[in-house]
Amino acid sequence: MDATSQRFLMCRPTYFAVDYAINPWMDPTAPVDADLAIRQWEQLRQTYRELGHTVEEITPVPGLPDMVFAANGGTVIDGRAMAVQFRDPQRADEAPAYRAWFEAAGFEMHDPKHVNEGEGDILLAGDLLLAGTGFRTAHASHAQLQEVFGYPVITLQLVDARFYHLDTALTVLDERTVAYLPEAFSPGSRAALRRLFPDAVHATMADAEVLGLNAVSDGRHVVLPAQATALAAQLRDRGYETIGVDLSELRKAGGGPKCCTLRLRQGKAGK
Ligand code: ARG
């Protein structure tokens, strides 16, 4: 299995907090260790660097505690960036901040016409754009994604509020393989996933409940929450190398390694 060197965008959790609740993981009355959150995030960044990936950083904005979840900042494929539109007003101001970053970085910009929470719900698997809906990203945005990026979009219906973004329920391991929690999808979407990925890894509820599927793969190494031990063993059986990271504090906002990481895919010329 070959690892592909990646370019990621991350946002330091300088202003991270759980001040509001927009998913079932968030409890604004529970304590969060803000310093530990930063150390855990630095460890994730270090892990990527050691794997040979490039990590770019966007400057965090005060008053936007969820901005650390860079996956929700956009969708970037073939040098084109689709900006985002959040469902919840608490996150709305993150959208222009990320948009400005993509523009300054030279990506061709496209603006969403409907709620679209970026790579939290939109995952490229080989030549297919897997697109979640049900909680955040609007179904109507899927058609726009196909027009902008020109990859066939597969709509997947999420049904469990704990797995509110596609990247909490499914992880892309390489061009042909995914891992997912079947129970997180509607019966029709589950059947579609079975047709598309007959060899997929099926995660257990216990692993999904520690956000184990919120993982980042370069095709060979899979960075995932350390607590997802059974999933890590399944992946190693398939020949992947697994690297566990502890993001316990960010999980209190409903996020894991993948949420903190936006993949920047250059155009052919920019490779
Ligand atoms: N608190 C954030 C929210 O509810 C967490 C986002 C996690 N990001 C992700 N890509 N799943 O929006």
Boltz pocket constraint, residues with backbone or C-beta under 6 A from the ligand:
constraints:
  - pocket:
      binder: B
      contacts: [[A, 22], [A, 23], [A, 26], [A, 66], [A, 69], [A, 71], [A, 72], [A, 91], [A, 117], [A, 119], [A, 120], [A, 121], [A, 165], [A, 167], [A, 168], [A, 253], [A, 254], [A, 255], [A, 256], [A, 258], [A, 259], [A, 260]]
      max_distance: 6.0
